[in-house]
Every structure is written in C-alpha cells, then in structure tokens.
C-alpha cells in the first residue's frame, strides 16, 4: 500500500524554486481501511502521515492547494486583491497614448486644444511626426479577408482570390457605409438568408431597412431575383454607396419587379416604403436601440406570417429586442449566434389576441452615420 514519488522541481508564481525530495505516500485504501498504526484514529493518522511527509528535509514541500491558500491569506491581510507589478502597469490609467491624425502639421494652439480636454495629459509632451505618403484605403483593405457565409462570398477587388465553387460572389469595397461582410452581424444575416432559401422560403416583397453598403439587399436579390426589393438608410451617403455597389455587382436599380428601389429614410418613414407594404420579408441590421424603437413600425409594414431578420445586437441585448417584438405578435423562429452577435429570425403571427398594436411613428431617433452601440 506504499508507493514512492520521484523528485520534482518547479518554479512557482512567487519566484521560489521548490524542491520536493522523495518521500513515501500511504495509499488511500490503507487510510480508509480503519486499521492504523499505534492505535491512532483516522484523523490522527492523516496528521501523522503529513507530519512525516513534511519532515526529514522536506519542510519546504508544498501540499496541493497550499500556494492558493498562502495567497488568499496574504490578500485578506492586505485588505484586497494582490497584483503583480506587470498587472499593475497594465491597468495603470496614467500610462496611455492618444494618436491624432491631421492633413497638415498641427500648430501649438491645436495641440493645446486637445490637451485641455484631457486633464491627465496637460503636462505631457506631444510628439509630432510626419507620416510617409500612402494609400490608406489600400492599406486598410490589406487586412481584410474575403468572407464566405452561406452560399455567399464577399470580397474586395484586392482580395478576391479564388471564388469557391458554387458560391455567389459580391465585390464590396471598404467605404463610408457599414456592411462589407467582415462583421459578424452582416455575415450572420447572409447565413440566415441562405438558410431561409434552403428551407424553401419564397418572398415577393422584400425590404432592407438600414442597408449600409447594400450587401444584404444584393443577397436577397440573388436568392429571390423576381421579388420587388426596397433598400433604405438613414444616411444619404449609404444610399450613394449602395447605388455604386449595385452597379459593380450587376444588381439593377429601379422600381420594377426584380429591381432594387433605393430611398433615404429614418426607419420606415418614407412613402416608397409604406406604399409597397405589406412585405413578406424585412431585414434590419442596425442597432439594438433603434430595433426596439422600430418594433411597432416594422410590424406595421410586415404582413401576417411574414419573416423578419434582426441583427446588429449583442447577445446581452437579444432578450430585450425579442421581448419588444413579442409584444407585436412575433415569435422567434431561429437564432444564429456569430461570436457575441446573434441574428434573429422572427415570424409575425397571423393572429395575436385582442390587444390593438401600438401606434408606429415609422421613425427612429438614431442620427445618420451613428454606428455606435445603444
């Protein structure tokens, strides 16, 4: 019932080299047998065994959990958690760097205007450096990788590579509009649209609210080419970008069947959007706050039994967003998480009780160009 342990050497987190010399350990079966030397009880025998182990030159031996217990005692004595010097430096609020870029060399007044807004930087010495000429757009795109989501393959001119067999390619350059496919919200929507198609879904009236670069509207056009499509955005720049991207990707723009109609709108507040309602598919990849605000409006333009894709929310916001749409007769059909970013497929129930729906303003308080998180 006795086994010998070999010598072990290790470096602990406190920088102490601990050497454990060979010693004997009594097998657990012997401890639990109830028969102990010199008439000891089980508790007394365990104490005797430990005393024997820690003696004979093994006084510095560490038992399992001893290191943790030692640090716990030190932390309690210090009245708080203990951190290493490296950890303290990592969380040192006095050590940080702010980098600002200008088209021309900033003068002393410009630098002072920046520092006065940063109290901890008033005494800091600003370093001004001239950057070499470079194509910043190309440089930013060098870090982009093509995205393969569902049947779709999204790339730039620079990183197209080889299009996977059977994939539907889209060329979307990095620009002033959101939605190049690289973010989990956009790729999650692409994957969800592909799943809908594979499930046999057919849509004739589709709206993409908050279209950004137009990518999701292009994907919907590829899946249901005979549908009437509408794409809107609160930011006029995004609509310009969408129109340019549509030309590159051979997506026809117009108001006829199989064409993409574009408009600048805050939420659903536009004659084009309301005149084409009710839709059987609405896509809204924006932010959690506007999505909750727009619940009455999106419900108002979607027919009963219609599908709604929501994205742009964090997983911590999914329950609040889902709850807002349940109040308007929606049920969750499917959820697909891409990292911290879920994509929700909701279906509007055909009948949801006696309560009248809340009046929809059609608008959102989100300002144009606001890509922050609510």
N, C-alpha and C positions, 0 to 999 in steps of 0.2 A: 504494500500500500504506500510505499515511499518512492518518489522519483526525484532525480537530480536535475536542476536547471543550469544551463550554460551561462557563462559570464556575458553581460550585456553592457554596452556603453552607448550613451545618448547625450545629445545637447538639449537642454531644456530651454523654455522660453525666457528664463531669467538668466541665461548665460552661464549656468553652472553645469560642469561636467560631472555626471553622477555615475559612479561605477558600482555595479551590483556583483558581488563575488558569489561563487557557487554556494548554494545552500539547499537544504532538504525541505521538501514540502509534503505534508501528510495528505494523502488522497482524501477527497470529500467523503468517500464511502466509509473511511475509518472514523471521520469526525461524526458522521451520522449514525454510527453503529451503536452508540450508547456505552461502549466499553473504553475507558480512558485510564491512562497510567496514574499510579499513586492515588487512585480513588477520586480523581478530580471530576467535577461536573462538566457538562459540555461547554458552558460559558468559560469556566476556569481553564479548561484545556485549550480553547482557542486563544485565550490571552497568553498562556504559557508558550504555545507554538509561535505566536507573533513575537513574543519577547525573545525566543530562541532565534528566530529569523533575523531580528534586528540587532542581535548581539554578534560576538565573535568577529568584529571588524566590519560589520555591515550596518553600523549605526546611521550612515548617510543614505541607506537604501530608502527609496520612496515606494510606498504602497499605492495601489490603484486608488485614484481619487484624491491623493494627498496633495498634489500640485494644485488642483482646483480648490480644495479646502483651504490651502495656505493663502491663495489669492483672495478668496472670499473673505477670510479673516482680515487681511490687510485692507481690503476695500471697505469693510464695515468699520474698521478702526479709523480710516481716513474720512469717513462720513460721506462717501460717494464712490463712483467707479474710478478705477485706476487705469490710466492710459500710458502707452509708451511714448517716448519723445517723438517718434515718427508719426504716431497717431495724433498727437497734439498739433504738430506742424501741419498736418493735412487739414485740420479743422480750424486753423488759425485765420480768423476773419481779417487780421491786419495784413495778411500777405495775399494779395490778389493782383491781377493785371487787367487793365481796360485798354483795348485796342480800338482806335477810331481811324477811319479812312477818309481822305479828302481828295478832291480833284486837283487841288493846289496846296502849296505849303501853308499850314495854318500859322497865323501870327500869334503874338503873345496874348492878345485880347481873346482870341478864340480858345486858346488853351486854358486861360483863366476862367472863361465862362463854363468850361467843362468841369474844372476842378472845384469851383464854388458850389456845384451841385453834389459834390462828393466830399463830405466833411473829412473823412479819413485820408483823402488824397491831397488836401490843401498844401501840405509840406512836401509832397512827392515831386521829384524832378521828372518832367516829361521828356521823353526821348523822341525826337522827330527823325524819321528815316524816309528816304525817297525809294519807292519801290520800282523795280525794273518794269518796262512796258511788257504787258502780257494780255492775251485774250482771256479775260476772266470767265466768259461764258464757256469757252472750250475747256478751260481748266476745271470749272465746276462740273462739267459733264464727264470729265475723265474718271471721276469717282463713281459715276452712275453705272449700274449693271442692268442689262435687259431683264424684264420681268416676265415670267411665264406663269400666268394664273388662269386656271381652267383651260379653255382652248385658245386663249389669247396670249400673244407675245408682243410686249410693248418695248420699244427700243428708241434710241435716238439715231441720228444719221451716223454718229461716230461709233456707236457700239452695237450695230445691228447684228454682226456676226452671222451665223447660220440659223435661219428660221427653222424651228423644229417641224418635223413632218406633221402635216395636218393642222398646224396652228394657224390662227388668224392674226396677221401682224398689223400693228399700228405704229406709226412713227410720231412720237410726241417729244418735242424738244423741251428742255428746261426753260421756263419762261416766267412771266409775271403772274401766271394763273396756276392754281393748285390742281394736281392730278396727273402726274407723269407715270403713275402705276407703282412707283417705288415705295410709297407709304402703304402700311397695312390696311388702312381704310379703303383705299382705291382697289388694291389687289383683292381684298375681301369681297368687294362688290362685284368685281369681274368674275370671281369664282362662283358667287351666288347666282349671277345671271346665267352662267354656264350650267349650273345645277338645275335651274328652272327649265332651261331648254331641254336638258336630258330627261327631265321628268315629264316632258310632253306639253309644257305650258305654251299657250299661244296668246299673243297680245296684239291688239289692233290700234290702240291709242295709248301712247307712252309719253310720260313727261319726266324730264330730268331737272329737278329743282336745285340750283346751285351747281351748275355744270362744270365750272372751272375751265379746264382745257377742252372739255367736250368728250373726253375719253369714254365715259360710261354711256353717253348717248350714242357714240360710234359703235360701241359693243352691242347695244340694244338693236341698232340698225342692222348689224351683221347677222344677228340671230333672227330678227323678225323684219326682213327687208321691205315688206309690204305695209308695215304699220305707219300711221301718222305719228311723227315724233316732234316733241316740243322740248327745247332746252332753254333754260333761263338762268340768269345770275344777277345778283345784286350789284356786281361790279361791271361797269361797261368795258373795262379792259379785258375781262374774261371772255366776254362775247366776241370781241375782236380776235382774241387768241383762238377761240373755238372756230370761228369762221375760217381763219387761216389754216388751222389744223384739219378742218373738214376738206379743204381743197387738196392738201397734201395726201390725205388718206382716201380720196375719191368718194367722199360722202356728200351727196347732193343736198344743197340747202334750198329751202322753199317751203311752201305751204301745201303742196300736193301730197298725195299718197306716196310713201317711200322716200319722202324728203324730210329734212330737218329744219324746222322753223325755230328761229332764234329771237329772243327778246331780253331786254334788261328789266328786271323786276325784283322788288323786295318781297320775298316769299312767293305767294301766288297772286299778288295784287297786280294783274295785268289782263287786259281784255283778251289777248290771244290765249292765255292760259285758261281763263274761265269759259271762253266761248267754245273751246274744244272739249271741255269736261262733259260727262264723267269719263275718266281714264280707267283702263283696266290694269295699268302698271305705272306706279310713280316711284322714282328713285330720288333720294335726298341724302347726299353725303356731305353734311355740313358740320355742325357742332351740336352738342347736347342741349345747350340753352335754346338756340333757335328751333331745334327739333321739338322741344317741349312746347314752345310758344306756338309753333305751326301745327300742332296736333289737330285743332278744330279746322284749320284751313286745308290741310292735306286730306283730312277725312271728307271735307265738303266736295273736293274735286275727284274723289275716287268712288267708283261705283261699288255697290254691294257685291261681295265676292271677289273684289279686286285685290291685287297684291301691292305691297308697299315695302321697299327696301330702304332701311335706315342705317346710316354709318356716320363715322366722324365722332363717335362717343367712346369713352373709355369703359372698361369692364366695370369700374366702380359706379358708372352712371347708367348702366344698362337697365337696372331695375326701375329707376325714376323715369326713364324715357318710355319703357314698356308700360308702366303704370299710366302715364299720360295718355297713351293710345288705347289702352283697355277702356278708359272712360268714354271713348268714342266708338266702341264696338269692335275693336281689333283683337285678334288672338295671335299669339306667337306661333308661327308655322315652323320656323327653323332658326337656329342661331349658329353662326360660324365665327369662332374667335381666331384672330391672327395676332398672336402676341397679346398685348394689352388692349387690342382694338376689336370689339365684336361687330359683326354685321348681322342685322336682324331682318328676317323675312316675316312680315306681318300680313295677315289676311283680314279684310273687313267682313264682319259677319253680315248675313243677309237680314237679320232682324236682331235688335238688341234691346228690347223692352220698351217700356212706356216713356222713359225719360227723354225729353227733347234734347238734341245736341246743342252744345254751347255755340253761341254765335261766333263765326270766324271773321276776323278782320282781314285775313289774307296776307297780312304784313308781318315782318319780323323787325325787332329793334336792333338787329346786328348791323353795324355800319359797313359800307363797302370796303373790301380789302382786309377785313378783320378775320385773320386765321387763328386767333387765339383760342384757348380752351375756356369754356364757361364753367 
